[in-house]
Amino acid sequence: MADEFVKGLGIFTGAGLGWLVLAGWYRTPGFESTRQLVSPVSPDPASADLFNLLAIGLMDGLFWFALLGPLAFWVVLPAVRQARNSA
């Protein structure tokens, strides 16, 4: 049970740190702003180059991985294991 917790925590902290870094670059218009990390993406996706588009896609992927990854290790896998042992 402890290894599932550590795996979920590692996913949460690693993906969360990656999302925070990318969101700080692309979703913060200025440090004096009160809407940091929740503003729309700064560069216009229509005029952005390949690396900016990849980083924006990676930012969205890391966000969902940080939410769903620990959920899989903390809820889904223990529930499946419990259901398999009870049957």
Jmol script that loads the backbone (N, CA, C; Angstrom):
load data "model"
ATOM      1  N   MET A   1       0.808  -1.188   0.000  1.00  0.00           N
ATOM      2  CA  MET A   1       0.000   0.000   0.000  1.00  0.00           C
ATOM      3  C   MET A   1       0.857   1.261   0.000  1.00  0.00           C
ATOM      4  N   ALA A   2       1.990   1.211   0.678  1.00  0.00           N
ATOM      5  CA  ALA A   2       2.845   2.393   0.757  1.00  0.00           C
ATOM      6  C   ALA A   2       3.461   2.723  -0.598  1.00  0.00           C
ATOM      7  N   ASP A   3       3.746   1.699  -1.401  1.00  0.00           N
ATOM      8  CA  ASP A   3       4.352   1.982  -2.698  1.00  0.00           C
ATOM      9  C   ASP A   3       3.370   2.680  -3.636  1.00  0.00           C
ATOM     10  N   GLU A   4       2.077   2.367  -3.555  1.00  0.00           N
ATOM     11  CA  GLU A   4       1.099   3.086  -4.366  1.00  0.00           C
ATOM     12  C   GLU A   4       1.004   4.546  -3.936  1.00  0.00           C
ATOM     13  N   PHE A   5       1.081   4.772  -2.626  1.00  0.00           N
ATOM     14  CA  PHE A   5       1.019   6.153  -2.147  1.00  0.00           C
ATOM     15  C   PHE A   5       2.215   6.955  -2.644  1.00  0.00           C
ATOM     16  N   VAL A   6       3.407   6.365  -2.580  1.00  0.00           N
ATOM     17  CA  VAL A   6       4.611   7.071  -3.016  1.00  0.00           C
ATOM     18  C   VAL A   6       4.586   7.305  -4.520  1.00  0.00           C
ATOM     19  N   LYS A   7       4.107   6.341  -5.290  1.00  0.00           N
ATOM     20  CA  LYS A   7       4.010   6.531  -6.739  1.00  0.00           C
ATOM     21  C   LYS A   7       3.038   7.661  -7.067  1.00  0.00           C
ATOM     22  N   GLY A   8       1.894   7.687  -6.407  1.00  0.00           N
ATOM     23  CA  GLY A   8       0.929   8.756  -6.636  1.00  0.00           C
ATOM     24  C   GLY A   8       1.465  10.106  -6.204  1.00  0.00           C
ATOM     25  N   LEU A   9       2.179  10.126  -5.079  1.00  0.00           N
ATOM     26  CA  LEU A   9       2.756  11.383  -4.604  1.00  0.00           C
ATOM     27  C   LEU A   9       3.848  11.868  -5.549  1.00  0.00           C
ATOM     28  N   GLY A  10       4.647  10.951  -6.076  1.00  0.00           N
ATOM     29  CA  GLY A  10       5.676  11.327  -7.043  1.00  0.00           C
ATOM     30  C   GLY A  10       5.084  11.893  -8.313  1.00  0.00           C
ATOM     31  N   ILE A  11       4.026  11.272  -8.801  1.00  0.00           N
ATOM     32  CA  ILE A  11       3.342  11.791  -9.991  1.00  0.00           C
ATOM     33  C   ILE A  11       2.762  13.164  -9.707  1.00  0.00           C
ATOM     34  N   PHE A  12       2.134  13.316  -8.549  1.00  0.00           N
ATOM     35  CA  PHE A  12       1.504  14.589  -8.203  1.00  0.00           C
ATOM     36  C   PHE A  12       2.530  15.711  -8.091  1.00  0.00           C
ATOM     37  N   THR A  13       3.642  15.458  -7.403  1.00  0.00           N
ATOM     38  CA  THR A  13       4.633  16.511  -7.228  1.00  0.00           C
ATOM     39  C   THR A  13       5.406  16.789  -8.518  1.00  0.00           C
ATOM     40  N   GLY A  14       5.764  15.746  -9.259  1.00  0.00           N
ATOM     41  CA  GLY A  14       6.512  15.961 -10.496  1.00  0.00           C
ATOM     42  C   GLY A  14       5.691  16.660 -11.557  1.00  0.00           C
ATOM     43  N   ALA A  15       4.496  16.163 -11.802  1.00  0.00           N
ATOM     44  CA  ALA A  15       3.638  16.788 -12.815  1.00  0.00           C
ATOM     45  C   ALA A  15       3.162  18.156 -12.351  1.00  0.00           C
ATOM     46  N   GLY A  16       2.922  18.297 -11.050  1.00  0.00           N
ATOM     47  CA  GLY A  16       2.514  19.605 -10.530  1.00  0.00           C
ATOM     48  C   GLY A  16       3.610  20.643 -10.668  1.00  0.00           C
ATOM     49  N   LEU A  17       4.862  20.245 -10.419  1.00  0.00           N
ATOM     50  CA  LEU A  17       5.973  21.171 -10.590  1.00  0.00           C
ATOM     51  C   LEU A  17       6.138  21.556 -12.058  1.00  0.00           C
ATOM     52  N   GLY A  18       6.021  20.588 -12.954  1.00  0.00           N
ATOM     53  CA  GLY A  18       6.107  20.905 -14.377  1.00  0.00           C
ATOM     54  C   GLY A  18       5.003  21.845 -14.820  1.00  0.00           C
ATOM     55  N   TRP A  19       3.788  21.607 -14.327  1.00  0.00           N
ATOM     56  CA  TRP A  19       2.681  22.493 -14.683  1.00  0.00           C
ATOM     57  C   TRP A  19       2.902  23.891 -14.124  1.00  0.00           C
ATOM     58  N   LEU A  20       3.387  23.982 -12.877  1.00  0.00           N
ATOM     59  CA  LEU A  20       3.619  25.298 -12.286  1.00  0.00           C
ATOM     60  C   LEU A  20       4.661  26.096 -13.058  1.00  0.00           C
ATOM     61  N   VAL A  21       5.725  25.441 -13.490  1.00  0.00           N
ATOM     62  CA  VAL A  21       6.761  26.139 -14.255  1.00  0.00           C
ATOM     63  C   VAL A  21       6.193  26.646 -15.576  1.00  0.00           C
ATOM     64  N   LEU A  22       5.519  25.767 -16.317  1.00  0.00           N
ATOM     65  CA  LEU A  22       4.975  26.173 -17.611  1.00  0.00           C
ATOM     66  C   LEU A  22       3.847  27.192 -17.459  1.00  0.00           C
ATOM     67  N   ALA A  23       3.018  27.044 -16.453  1.00  0.00           N
ATOM     68  CA  ALA A  23       1.944  28.015 -16.235  1.00  0.00           C
ATOM     69  C   ALA A  23       2.516  29.360 -15.812  1.00  0.00           C
ATOM     70  N   GLY A  24       3.615  29.341 -15.068  1.00  0.00           N
ATOM     71  CA  GLY A  24       4.265  30.602 -14.712  1.00  0.00           C
ATOM     72  C   GLY A  24       4.791  31.330 -15.940  1.00  0.00           C
ATOM     73  N   TRP A  25       5.275  30.585 -16.935  1.00  0.00           N
ATOM     74  CA  TRP A  25       5.774  31.209 -18.156  1.00  0.00           C
ATOM     75  C   TRP A  25       4.653  31.664 -19.074  1.00  0.00           C
ATOM     76  N   TYR A  26       3.617  30.860 -19.213  1.00  0.00           N
ATOM     77  CA  TYR A  26       2.617  31.134 -20.234  1.00  0.00           C
ATOM     78  C   TYR A  26       1.305  31.720 -19.708  1.00  0.00           C
ATOM     79  N   ARG A  27       1.053  31.661 -18.424  1.00  0.00           N
ATOM     80  CA  ARG A  27      -0.223  32.154 -17.902  1.00  0.00           C
ATOM     81  C   ARG A  27      -0.073  33.318 -16.924  1.00  0.00           C
ATOM     82  N   THR A  28       1.105  33.885 -16.820  1.00  0.00           N
ATOM     83  CA  THR A  28       1.306  35.022 -15.928  1.00  0.00           C
ATOM     84  C   THR A  28       1.655  36.242 -16.776  1.00  0.00           C
ATOM     85  N   PRO A  29       0.717  37.199 -16.891  1.00  0.00           N
ATOM     86  CA  PRO A  29       1.010  38.366 -17.726  1.00  0.00           C
ATOM     87  C   PRO A  29       2.078  39.275 -17.101  1.00  0.00           C
ATOM     88  N   GLY A  30       2.120  39.342 -15.782  1.00  0.00           N
ATOM     89  CA  GLY A  30       3.117  40.155 -15.087  1.00  0.00           C
ATOM     90  C   GLY A  30       3.059  39.841 -13.611  1.00  0.00           C
ATOM     91  N   PHE A  31       4.162  40.083 -12.934  1.00  0.00           N
ATOM     92  CA  PHE A  31       4.199  39.729 -11.521  1.00  0.00           C
ATOM     93  C   PHE A  31       3.395  40.680 -10.647  1.00  0.00           C
ATOM     94  N   GLU A  32       3.005  41.831 -11.179  1.00  0.00           N
ATOM     95  CA  GLU A  32       2.154  42.747 -10.421  1.00  0.00           C
ATOM     96  C   GLU A  32       0.679  42.385 -10.561  1.00  0.00           C
ATOM     97  N   SER A  33       0.376  41.435 -11.423  1.00  0.00           N
ATOM     98  CA  SER A  33      -1.009  41.016 -11.666  1.00  0.00           C
ATOM     99  C   SER A  33      -1.537  40.177 -10.506  1.00  0.00           C
ATOM    100  N   THR A  34      -2.820  40.281 -10.251  1.00  0.00           N
ATOM    101  CA  THR A  34      -3.457  39.460  -9.218  1.00  0.00           C
ATOM    102  C   THR A  34      -4.035  38.175  -9.803  1.00  0.00           C
ATOM    103  N   ARG A  35      -3.938  37.990 -11.115  1.00  0.00           N
ATOM    104  CA  ARG A  35      -4.484  36.804 -11.772  1.00  0.00           C
ATOM    105  C   ARG A  35      -3.363  35.924 -12.313  1.00  0.00           C
ATOM    106  N   GLN A  36      -2.392  35.631 -11.475  1.00  0.00           N
ATOM    107  CA  GLN A  36      -1.292  34.781 -11.907  1.00  0.00           C
ATOM    108  C   GLN A  36      -1.756  33.335 -11.963  1.00  0.00           C
ATOM    109  N   LEU A  37      -1.271  32.579 -12.934  1.00  0.00           N
ATOM    110  CA  LEU A  37      -1.528  31.156 -13.175  1.00  0.00           C
ATOM    111  C   LEU A  37      -2.945  30.843 -13.632  1.00  0.00           C
ATOM    112  N   VAL A  38      -3.848  31.816 -13.666  1.00  0.00           N
ATOM    113  CA  VAL A  38      -5.209  31.548 -14.114  1.00  0.00           C
ATOM    114  C   VAL A  38      -5.598  32.399 -15.316  1.00  0.00           C
ATOM    115  N   SER A  39      -4.699  33.231 -15.791  1.00  0.00           N
ATOM    116  CA  SER A  39      -4.978  34.045 -16.973  1.00  0.00           C
ATOM    117  C   SER A  39      -4.962  33.160 -18.215  1.00  0.00           C
ATOM    118  N   PRO A  40      -5.559  33.628 -19.296  1.00  0.00           N
ATOM    119  CA  PRO A  40      -5.455  32.869 -20.540  1.00  0.00           C
ATOM    120  C   PRO A  40      -3.988  32.775 -20.985  1.00  0.00           C
ATOM    121  N   VAL A  41      -3.701  31.837 -21.849  1.00  0.00           N
ATOM    122  CA  VAL A  41      -2.332  31.626 -22.328  1.00  0.00           C
ATOM    123  C   VAL A  41      -1.854  32.899 -23.019  1.00  0.00           C
ATOM    124  N   SER A  42      -0.637  33.350 -22.662  1.00  0.00           N
ATOM    125  CA  SER A  42      -0.113  34.632 -23.139  1.00  0.00           C
ATOM    126  C   SER A  42       0.105  34.685 -24.645  1.00  0.00           C
ATOM    127  N   PRO A  43       0.933  33.818 -25.236  1.00  0.00           N
ATOM    128  CA  PRO A  43       1.112  33.943 -26.687  1.00  0.00           C
ATOM    129  C   PRO A  43      -0.117  33.446 -27.429  1.00  0.00           C
ATOM    130  N   ASP A  44      -0.460  34.162 -28.454  1.00  0.00           N
ATOM    131  CA  ASP A  44      -1.600  33.769 -29.282  1.00  0.00           C
ATOM    132  C   ASP A  44      -1.255  32.463 -29.987  1.00  0.00           C
ATOM    133  N   PRO A  45      -2.055  31.395 -29.781  1.00  0.00           N
ATOM    134  CA  PRO A  45      -1.720  30.109 -30.410  1.00  0.00           C
ATOM    135  C   PRO A  45      -1.660  30.169 -31.935  1.00  0.00           C
ATOM    136  N   ALA A  46      -2.352  31.122 -32.550  1.00  0.00           N
ATOM    137  CA  ALA A  46      -2.324  31.223 -34.010  1.00  0.00           C
ATOM    138  C   ALA A  46      -0.971  31.726 -34.503  1.00  0.00           C
ATOM    139  N   SER A  47      -0.300  32.564 -33.713  1.00  0.00           N
ATOM    140  CA  SER A  47       0.988  33.107 -34.142  1.00  0.00           C
ATOM    141  C   SER A  47       2.160  32.474 -33.406  1.00  0.00           C
ATOM    142  N   ALA A  48       1.919  31.494 -32.584  1.00  0.00           N
ATOM    143  CA  ALA A  48       2.986  30.869 -31.808  1.00  0.00           C
ATOM    144  C   ALA A  48       3.784  29.902 -32.672  1.00  0.00           C
ATOM    145  N   ASP A  49       5.048  29.717 -32.301  1.00  0.00           N
ATOM    146  CA  ASP A  49       5.867  28.759 -33.036  1.00  0.00           C
ATOM    147  C   ASP A  49       5.674  27.362 -32.460  1.00  0.00           C
ATOM    148  N   LEU A  50       6.394  26.409 -33.018  1.00  0.00           N
ATOM    149  CA  LEU A  50       6.213  25.006 -32.663  1.00  0.00           C
ATOM    150  C   LEU A  50       6.516  24.739 -31.193  1.00  0.00           C
ATOM    151  N   PHE A  51       7.595  25.322 -30.676  1.00  0.00           N
ATOM    152  CA  PHE A  51       7.976  25.049 -29.299  1.00  0.00           C
ATOM    153  C   PHE A  51       6.969  25.620 -28.301  1.00  0.00           C
ATOM    154  N   ASN A  52       6.411  26.789 -28.599  1.00  0.00           N
ATOM    155  CA  ASN A  52       5.381  27.334 -27.717  1.00  0.00           C
ATOM    156  C   ASN A  52       4.128  26.466 -27.736  1.00  0.00           C
ATOM    157  N   LEU A  53       3.747  25.981 -28.906  1.00  0.00           N
ATOM    158  CA  LEU A  53       2.575  25.111 -28.985  1.00  0.00           C
ATOM    159  C   LEU A  53       2.809  23.788 -28.262  1.00  0.00           C
ATOM    160  N   LEU A  54       4.026  23.235 -28.373  1.00  0.00           N
ATOM    161  CA  LEU A  54       4.347  22.011 -27.638  1.00  0.00           C
ATOM    162  C   LEU A  54       4.321  22.241 -26.131  1.00  0.00           C
ATOM    163  N   ALA A  55       4.839  23.375 -25.686  1.00  0.00           N
ATOM    164  CA  ALA A  55       4.851  23.674 -24.253  1.00  0.00           C
ATOM    165  C   ALA A  55       3.438  23.885 -23.720  1.00  0.00           C
ATOM    166  N   ILE A  56       2.590  24.523 -24.494  1.00  0.00           N
ATOM    167  CA  ILE A  56       1.202  24.737 -24.062  1.00  0.00           C
ATOM    168  C   ILE A  56       0.466  23.401 -23.998  1.00  0.00           C
ATOM    169  N   GLY A  57       0.693  22.536 -24.976  1.00  0.00           N
ATOM    170  CA  GLY A  57       0.093  21.199 -24.933  1.00  0.00           C
ATOM    171  C   GLY A  57       0.625  20.375 -23.775  1.00  0.00           C
ATOM    172  N   LEU A  58       1.935  20.464 -23.525  1.00  0.00           N
ATOM    173  CA  LEU A  58       2.525  19.756 -22.392  1.00  0.00           C
ATOM    174  C   LEU A  58       1.977  20.274 -21.077  1.00  0.00           C
ATOM    175  N   MET A  59       1.743  21.574 -20.987  1.00  0.00           N
ATOM    176  CA  MET A  59       1.184  22.155 -19.773  1.00  0.00           C
ATOM    177  C   MET A  59      -0.204  21.573 -19.495  1.00  0.00           C
ATOM    178  N   ASP A  60      -1.032  21.475 -20.506  1.00  0.00           N
ATOM    179  CA  ASP A  60      -2.362  20.889 -20.318  1.00  0.00           C
ATOM    180  C   ASP A  60      -2.271  19.407 -19.978  1.00  0.00           C
ATOM    181  N   GLY A  61      -1.361  18.690 -20.617  1.00  0.00           N
ATOM    182  CA  GLY A  61      -1.185  17.271 -20.318  1.00  0.00           C
ATOM    183  C   GLY A  61      -0.684  17.043 -18.898  1.00  0.00           C
ATOM    184  N   LEU A  62       0.252  17.862 -18.444  1.00  0.00           N
ATOM    185  CA  LEU A  62       0.763  17.734 -17.075  1.00  0.00           C
ATOM    186  C   LEU A  62      -0.323  18.044 -16.041  1.00  0.00           C
ATOM    187  N   PHE A  63      -1.186  18.992 -16.363  1.00  0.00           N
ATOM    188  CA  PHE A  63      -2.280  19.310 -15.439  1.00  0.00           C
ATOM    189  C   PHE A  63      -3.177  18.100 -15.218  1.00  0.00           C
ATOM    190  N   TRP A  64      -3.583  17.463 -16.301  1.00  0.00           N
ATOM    191  CA  TRP A  64      -4.479  16.317 -16.179  1.00  0.00           C
ATOM    192  C   TRP A  64      -3.761  15.103 -15.608  1.00  0.00           C
ATOM    193  N   PHE A  65      -2.469  14.950 -15.931  1.00  0.00           N
ATOM    194  CA  PHE A  65      -1.690  13.853 -15.360  1.00  0.00           C
ATOM    195  C   PHE A  65      -1.521  14.039 -13.859  1.00  0.00           C
ATOM    196  N   ALA A  66      -1.360  15.298 -13.413  1.00  0.00           N
ATOM    197  CA  ALA A  66      -1.233  15.570 -11.978  1.00  0.00           C
ATOM    198  C   ALA A  66      -2.539  15.293 -11.242  1.00  0.00           C
ATOM    199  N   LEU A  67      -3.665  15.391 -11.916  1.00  0.00           N
ATOM    200  CA  LEU A  67      -4.945  15.103 -11.268  1.00  0.00           C
ATOM    201  C   LEU A  67      -5.331  13.629 -11.355  1.00  0.00           C
ATOM    202  N   LEU A  68      -5.179  13.032 -12.522  1.00  0.00           N
ATOM    203  CA  LEU A  68      -5.650  11.667 -12.726  1.00  0.00           C
ATOM    204  C   LEU A  68      -4.633  10.600 -12.335  1.00  0.00           C
ATOM    205  N   GLY A  69      -3.341  10.905 -12.382  1.00  0.00           N
ATOM    206  CA  GLY A  69      -2.315   9.937 -12.013  1.00  0.00           C
ATOM    207  C   GLY A  69      -2.405   9.487 -10.560  1.00  0.00           C
ATOM    208  N   PRO A  70      -2.401  10.420  -9.608  1.00  0.00           N
ATOM    209  CA  PRO A  70      -2.559   9.998  -8.213  1.00  0.00           C
ATOM    210  C   PRO A  70      -3.910   9.345  -7.937  1.00  0.00           C
ATOM    211  N   LEU A  71      -4.943   9.797  -8.622  1.00  0.00           N
ATOM    212  CA  LEU A  71      -6.257   9.180  -8.449  1.00  0.00           C
ATOM    213  C   LEU A  71      -6.213   7.706  -8.817  1.00  0.00           C
ATOM    214  N   ALA A  72      -5.469   7.377  -9.851  1.00  0.00           N
ATOM    215  CA  ALA A  72      -5.346   5.974 -10.251  1.00  0.00           C
ATOM    216  C   ALA A  72      -4.633   5.155  -9.183  1.00  0.00           C
ATOM    217  N   PHE A  73      -3.555   5.701  -8.617  1.00  0.00           N
ATOM    218  CA  PHE A  73      -2.796   4.943  -7.625  1.00  0.00           C
ATOM    219  C   PHE A  73      -3.435   4.955  -6.247  1.00  0.00           C
ATOM    220  N   TRP A  74      -4.184   6.007  -5.906  1.00  0.00           N
ATOM    221  CA  TRP A  74      -4.743   6.119  -4.561  1.00  0.00           C
ATOM    222  C   TRP A  74      -6.155   5.573  -4.452  1.00  0.00           C
ATOM    223  N   VAL A  75      -6.894   5.535  -5.573  1.00  0.00           N
ATOM    224  CA  VAL A  75      -8.291   5.115  -5.506  1.00  0.00           C
ATOM    225  C   VAL A  75      -8.559   3.892  -6.385  1.00  0.00           C
ATOM    226  N   VAL A  76      -8.215   3.979  -7.661  1.00  0.00           N
ATOM    227  CA  VAL A  76      -8.604   2.947  -8.617  1.00  0.00           C
ATOM    228  C   VAL A  76      -7.884   1.627  -8.352  1.00  0.00           C
ATOM    229  N   LEU A  77      -6.559   1.645  -8.262  1.00  0.00           N
ATOM    230  CA  LEU A  77      -5.821   0.398  -8.042  1.00  0.00           C
ATOM    231  C   LEU A  77      -6.166  -0.271  -6.706  1.00  0.00           C
ATOM    232  N   PRO A  78      -6.252   0.461  -5.588  1.00  0.00           N
ATOM    233  CA  PRO A  78      -6.687  -0.211  -4.362  1.00  0.00           C
ATOM    234  C   PRO A  78      -8.112  -0.750  -4.436  1.00  0.00           C
ATOM    235  N   ALA A  79      -9.008  -0.061  -5.139  1.00  0.00           N
ATOM    236  CA  ALA A  79     -10.385  -0.551  -5.271  1.00  0.00           C
ATOM    237  C   ALA A  79     -10.432  -1.816  -6.113  1.00  0.00           C
ATOM    238  N   VAL A  80      -9.648  -1.857  -7.183  1.00  0.00           N
ATOM    239  CA  VAL A  80      -9.599  -3.061  -8.017  1.00  0.00           C
ATOM    240  C   VAL A  80      -9.001  -4.215  -7.238  1.00  0.00           C
ATOM    241  N   ARG A  81      -7.943  -3.953  -6.494  1.00  0.00           N
ATOM    242  CA  ARG A  81      -7.308  -5.010  -5.702  1.00  0.00           C
ATOM    243  C   ARG A  81      -8.263  -5.514  -4.607  1.00  0.00           C
ATOM    244  N   GLN A  82      -9.008  -4.607  -3.983  1.00  0.00           N
ATOM    245  CA  GLN A  82      -9.971  -5.002  -2.948  1.00  0.00           C
ATOM    246  C   GLN A  82     -11.112  -5.820  -3.553  1.00  0.00           C
ATOM    247  N   ALA A  83     -11.577  -5.415  -4.727  1.00  0.00           N
ATOM    248  CA  ALA A  83     -12.655  -6.156  -5.389  1.00  0.00           C
ATOM    249  C   ALA A  83     -12.179  -7.535  -5.818  1.00  0.00           C
ATOM    250  N   ARG A  84     -10.944  -7.637  -6.270  1.00  0.00           N
ATOM    251  CA  ARG A  84     -10.405  -8.929  -6.682  1.00  0.00           C
ATOM    252  C   ARG A  84     -10.226  -9.860  -5.479  1.00  0.00           C
ATOM    253  N   ASN A  85      -9.811  -9.328  -4.330  1.00  0.00           N
ATOM    254  CA  ASN A  85      -9.629 -10.152  -3.137  1.00  0.00           C
ATOM    255  C   ASN A  85     -10.961 -10.569  -2.510  1.00  0.00           C
ATOM    256  N   SER A  86     -11.989  -9.760  -2.654  1.00  0.00           N
ATOM    257  CA  SER A  86     -13.284 -10.103  -2.055  1.00  0.00           C
ATOM    258  C   SER A  86     -14.060 -11.102  -2.891  1.00  0.00           C
ATOM    259  N   ALA A  87     -13.748 -11.201  -4.155  1.00  0.00           N
ATOM    260  CA  ALA A  87     -14.489 -12.107  -5.034  1.00  0.00           C
ATOM    261  C   ALA A  87     -14.014 -13.530  -4.927  1.00  0.00           C
TER     262      ALA A  87
END
end "model"
wireframe off; spacefill off
backbone 0.3
color backbone group
